[in-house]
Amino acid sequence: MKIEKIVWAYDGSKESLEALNHAVFLAEKFGSEITGVYVSVMHIMSMYINYPHAESEIFYSMMEKAEKDRQTRLNSIEAELANQGLRFKGMVLKGDPAKDIVGLASDEKSDLIVMGKRGHGLIDRMLIGSTTLRVLKESHIPVLAVKKRNEKETVEIKNILVPLDISEKDDSALEYAIELANTLNANLSVLHIVRLESFDFEIPYNLLENLIPYASAELKKRVEKLKIKLGVRSEIKTEAIHGLNTALSIANYASSNNIDLTVTNTHGRKGIKRLILGSVTEKVIQESHCSVLALKP
């Protein structure tokens, strides 16, 4: 695994600035170059709104000023990070934010996109930001969706969690997390949720008694096999638990175990499901109190 180039998506929100802190943290660990990008959508608005000539001039003047202010902010970030010995370049683009962020990452041959989980609007504050969601769906490289933290806290990634479905054969998220944990000297936990299509009171207790140990043994076997393949000697914690809601169980586990980062696949199956973001992944990102790194299998 390498993280030589990072694209950081800037939209002026506090969460996007928190995302920059995470990008800087990783750049210091991996020696990465950061490309900051702000995508202006105001010109798209002008295509759909008919202004009188005088008001049109005012609108375009406001648009140019806003874009100039964003470029100035990016330039100041470049100067600040240069003093820390970090490479940064910032740019302002005009277009569709999600499309341009993914396109820039592809053009730059970047290894990671870092952005806030939510953006400016009320709806974006309640749910995953629409731009973040689209980037997660369309990106072919890993995307780190960053959760806003207490401003006094420094960025640390000491505990990493990988949710793993033992019925799926893909280990890409786990492999990525193992290498990330090695570089960051972080603890790694692998979690399997035993989910039954029923309610607790309808599930025979002896069935759960058998399923949890079986799932735990299979999960441990899966992880040990991968450790041998990768030549990893460090300890990896494995645990299988029962949960009626997979995403909520993962988020609650992460919160209860002081997890700093959850690493997961965007989806786990082939065919049509490769074209959409898995609902579990979307809900994990939405519900988690920690940042989530999602990558395609």
C-alpha positions as CSV (number, residue, x, y, z in Angstrom):
1,M,0.0,0.0,0.0
2,K,1.2,3.5,-0.8
3,I,-0.3,6.9,-0.2
4,E,2.0,9.2,-2.2
5,K,-0.7,11.6,-3.4
6,I,-3.8,12.8,-1.5
7,V,-6.6,14.8,-2.9
8,W,-8.3,17.0,-0.3
9,A,-11.8,18.3,-1.1
10,Y,-12.4,21.8,0.3
11,D,-15.9,23.4,0.5
12,G,-15.4,26.0,3.2
13,S,-17.1,23.9,5.9
14,K,-15.5,23.0,9.3
15,E,-15.7,19.3,8.4
16,S,-13.7,19.9,5.3
17,L,-11.0,21.7,7.4
18,E,-11.1,18.7,9.8
19,A,-10.5,16.5,6.7
20,L,-7.4,18.6,6.0
21,N,-6.0,17.8,9.5
22,H,-6.4,14.1,8.6
23,A,-4.8,14.6,5.2
24,V,-1.8,16.4,6.9
25,F,-1.6,13.6,9.5
26,L,-1.3,10.9,6.8
27,A,1.0,13.1,4.6
28,E,3.4,13.3,7.6
29,K,3.4,9.5,8.0
30,F,3.6,8.6,4.3
31,G,5.5,11.5,2.9
32,S,2.5,12.4,0.7
33,E,1.8,15.4,-1.5
34,I,-1.6,17.0,-0.9
35,T,-3.7,18.6,-3.7
36,G,-6.4,20.8,-2.3
37,V,-9.4,21.5,-4.5
38,Y,-12.4,23.7,-4.3
39,V,-15.1,23.2,-6.9
40,S,-17.3,26.3,-7.6
41,V,-20.9,25.5,-8.6
42,M,-22.0,29.1,-8.9
43,H,-21.6,29.2,-12.7
44,I,-24.0,26.2,-12.9
45,M,-26.6,28.2,-11.0
46,S,-26.2,31.0,-13.5
47,M,-27.2,28.7,-16.3
48,Y,-30.6,28.1,-14.8
49,I,-31.4,31.5,-13.4
50,N,-32.2,34.5,-15.7
51,Y,-31.0,37.7,-14.2
52,P,-31.6,41.2,-15.6
53,H,-28.4,42.6,-17.1
54,A,-27.4,44.7,-14.0
55,E,-28.1,41.9,-11.5
56,S,-26.2,39.5,-13.8
57,E,-23.1,41.6,-13.5
58,I,-23.4,41.7,-9.7
59,F,-23.9,37.9,-9.6
60,Y,-20.8,37.3,-11.7
61,S,-18.8,39.7,-9.6
62,M,-19.8,37.9,-6.4
63,M,-18.9,34.6,-8.1
64,E,-15.4,35.8,-9.1
65,K,-14.8,37.2,-5.6
66,A,-15.9,34.0,-3.9
67,E,-13.6,31.9,-6.1
68,K,-10.7,34.3,-5.6
69,D,-11.2,34.1,-1.8
70,R,-11.1,30.3,-1.9
71,Q,-7.9,30.4,-4.0
72,T,-6.3,32.9,-1.5
73,R,-7.2,30.5,1.3
74,L,-5.7,27.6,-0.5
75,N,-2.5,29.6,-1.1
76,S,-2.3,30.4,2.6
77,I,-2.6,26.7,3.4
78,E,0.2,26.0,1.0
79,A,2.4,28.5,2.8
80,E,1.5,27.1,6.2
81,L,2.2,23.5,5.2
82,A,5.4,24.5,3.4
83,N,6.7,25.7,6.8
84,Q,6.0,22.2,8.1
85,G,7.9,20.7,5.3
86,L,4.8,19.4,3.5
87,R,4.0,19.6,-0.2
88,F,0.7,21.2,-1.0
89,K,-0.9,22.8,-4.0
90,G,-4.4,24.2,-4.2
91,M,-6.7,24.9,-7.1
92,V,-10.2,26.2,-7.8
93,L,-12.3,24.5,-10.4
94,K,-15.7,25.3,-11.9
95,G,-18.0,22.4,-12.4
96,D,-19.7,19.5,-10.7
97,P,-17.9,18.9,-7.3
98,A,-18.2,15.1,-7.1
99,K,-17.3,14.6,-10.8
100,D,-14.4,17.0,-10.7
101,I,-13.0,15.7,-7.4
102,V,-13.0,12.1,-8.7
103,G,-11.6,13.3,-12.1
104,L,-8.8,15.2,-10.5
105,A,-7.9,12.3,-8.3
106,S,-7.7,10.1,-11.4
107,D,-5.7,12.7,-13.4
108,E,-3.3,13.2,-10.5
109,K,-3.0,9.4,-10.1
110,S,-3.8,10.0,-6.4
111,D,-3.9,7.2,-3.8
112,L,-6.6,8.7,-1.5
113,I,-9.4,11.2,-1.5
114,V,-10.0,12.9,1.9
115,M,-13.2,14.9,2.5
116,G,-15.7,15.8,5.3
117,K,-18.6,13.5,5.9
118,R,-21.0,16.4,5.6
119,G,-21.1,19.8,3.9
120,H,-22.7,23.1,4.4
121,G,-26.5,22.6,4.0
122,L,-29.0,21.5,6.6
123,I,-29.7,18.3,4.8
124,D,-26.0,17.6,4.5
125,R,-25.6,18.1,8.2
126,M,-28.3,15.5,8.9
127,L,-27.1,13.0,6.4
128,I,-24.0,12.1,4.5
129,G,-23.1,15.1,2.3
130,S,-24.5,14.6,-1.2
131,T,-21.0,15.3,-2.7
132,T,-19.3,12.9,-0.3
133,L,-21.9,10.2,-1.2
134,R,-21.4,10.6,-4.9
135,V,-17.6,10.6,-4.6
136,L,-17.9,7.3,-2.6
137,K,-20.0,5.8,-5.3
138,E,-17.9,7.0,-8.2
139,S,-14.3,6.8,-7.0
140,H,-12.1,3.9,-7.9
141,I,-9.6,4.9,-5.2
142,P,-10.1,4.8,-1.4
143,V,-12.1,7.7,0.1
144,L,-11.7,8.9,3.7
145,A,-14.9,10.5,5.0
146,V,-13.8,12.5,8.1
147,K,-16.0,13.1,11.1
148,K,-15.7,16.5,12.8
149,R,-14.0,16.2,16.2
150,N,-13.4,18.4,19.2
151,E,-11.2,21.3,18.0
152,K,-8.8,20.8,20.9
153,E,-8.1,17.2,20.0
154,T,-5.2,16.3,17.8
155,V,-5.5,13.7,15.0
156,E,-4.6,10.3,16.1
157,I,-5.2,6.9,14.6
158,K,-4.4,4.3,17.3
159,N,-7.3,1.9,16.9
160,I,-8.5,0.7,13.5
161,L,-11.6,-1.5,12.9
162,V,-12.4,-3.6,9.9
163,P,-16.0,-5.0,9.6
164,L,-15.7,-8.3,7.8
165,D,-18.5,-10.5,6.4
166,I,-17.1,-14.1,6.5
167,S,-19.5,-15.1,3.7
168,E,-17.7,-12.8,1.3
169,K,-14.3,-13.8,-0.1
170,D,-12.8,-10.4,-0.6
171,D,-10.1,-9.3,1.8
172,S,-9.1,-6.0,0.2
173,A,-10.3,-3.8,3.1
174,L,-8.6,-6.0,5.6
175,E,-5.3,-6.1,3.7
176,Y,-5.4,-2.3,3.3
177,A,-6.1,-1.9,7.0
178,I,-3.3,-4.3,8.0
179,E,-0.7,-2.3,6.0
180,L,-2.1,1.0,7.3
181,A,-2.0,-0.2,10.9
182,N,1.6,-1.3,10.4
183,T,2.6,2.1,9.1
184,L,0.8,4.0,11.8
185,N,1.7,1.5,14.6
186,A,-2.0,1.2,15.4
187,N,-4.1,-1.6,16.9
188,L,-6.3,-3.5,14.5
189,S,-9.6,-5.2,15.3
190,V,-11.7,-7.3,12.9
191,L,-15.5,-7.6,13.5
192,H,-18.1,-9.9,12.1
193,I,-21.8,-9.2,12.8
194,V,-24.0,-12.3,13.1
195,R,-27.2,-11.0,11.7
196,L,-30.4,-13.0,11.8
197,E,-33.6,-11.9,10.1
198,S,-35.6,-12.0,13.3
199,F,-36.1,-10.4,16.7
200,D,-34.1,-11.4,19.7
201,F,-37.1,-13.0,21.5
202,E,-37.8,-15.2,18.4
203,I,-34.3,-16.6,18.1
204,P,-33.7,-19.8,20.0
205,Y,-30.9,-19.2,22.5
206,N,-29.1,-22.5,21.6
207,L,-29.0,-21.3,18.0
208,L,-27.1,-18.1,19.0
209,E,-24.9,-20.2,21.3
210,N,-23.7,-22.2,18.3
211,L,-23.6,-19.5,15.7
212,I,-21.4,-17.0,17.6
213,P,-18.6,-19.5,18.4
214,Y,-18.7,-20.8,14.9
215,A,-18.5,-17.3,13.4
216,S,-15.7,-16.4,15.8
217,A,-13.7,-19.5,14.8
218,E,-14.2,-18.8,11.1
219,L,-13.2,-15.2,11.4
220,K,-10.1,-16.0,13.4
221,K,-9.1,-18.7,10.8
222,R,-9.7,-16.2,8.0
223,V,-7.5,-13.5,9.6
224,E,-4.7,-15.9,10.5
225,K,-4.6,-17.2,6.9
226,L,-4.2,-13.6,5.7
227,K,-1.5,-12.9,8.2
228,I,0.5,-15.8,7.0
229,K,0.0,-14.7,3.4
230,L,1.2,-11.1,4.2
231,G,3.9,-12.2,6.6
232,V,2.3,-10.3,9.5
233,R,3.3,-11.2,13.1
234,S,1.5,-8.4,15.0
235,E,-1.7,-9.3,16.9
236,I,-5.1,-8.7,15.3
237,K,-8.1,-8.9,17.5
238,T,-11.1,-10.8,16.1
239,E,-14.6,-10.8,17.4
240,A,-18.1,-12.0,16.3
241,I,-21.2,-10.4,17.9
242,H,-24.9,-10.6,17.3
243,G,-26.7,-7.6,15.9
244,L,-30.1,-7.0,14.3
245,N,-28.8,-4.0,12.4
246,T,-25.4,-4.5,10.9
247,A,-24.4,-0.9,10.3
248,L,-25.6,0.3,13.7
249,S,-23.8,-2.6,15.4
250,I,-20.6,-1.7,13.7
251,A,-21.0,2.0,14.7
252,N,-21.8,1.1,18.3
253,Y,-18.9,-1.3,18.5
254,A,-16.5,1.4,17.2
255,S,-17.8,3.9,19.7
256,S,-17.5,1.5,22.6
257,N,-14.0,0.4,21.7
258,N,-12.4,3.8,21.1
259,I,-12.0,3.2,17.4
260,D,-10.4,6.1,15.5
261,L,-10.9,4.8,12.0
262,T,-13.2,2.2,10.4
263,V,-11.9,0.6,7.1
264,T,-14.6,-1.0,4.9
265,N,-15.4,-1.9,1.4
266,T,-18.0,0.2,-0.4
267,H,-19.8,-3.0,-1.3
268,G,-19.2,-6.7,-1.2
269,R,-20.9,-8.4,-4.1
270,K,-20.5,-8.6,-7.8
271,G,-22.9,-7.8,-10.6
272,I,-25.3,-4.9,-10.2
273,K,-24.3,-4.2,-6.6
274,R,-20.8,-3.2,-7.9
275,L,-22.5,-0.2,-9.4
276,I,-24.0,1.2,-6.2
277,L,-22.8,2.1,-2.8
278,G,-23.7,-0.7,-0.4
279,S,-26.5,0.4,2.0
280,V,-24.5,-1.0,5.0
281,T,-21.5,1.1,4.1
282,E,-23.5,4.2,3.7
283,K,-25.2,3.7,7.0
284,V,-21.9,3.0,8.8
285,I,-20.5,6.3,7.5
286,Q,-23.7,8.1,8.5
287,E,-23.9,6.6,12.0
288,S,-20.2,6.3,13.0
289,H,-18.7,8.7,15.5
290,C,-15.3,8.1,13.9
291,S,-13.9,8.6,10.4
292,V,-14.5,5.9,7.8
293,L,-12.2,4.9,5.0
294,A,-14.1,3.1,2.2
295,L,-12.5,1.4,-0.8
296,K,-13.8,-0.7,-3.7
297,P,-13.1,-4.5,-3.6
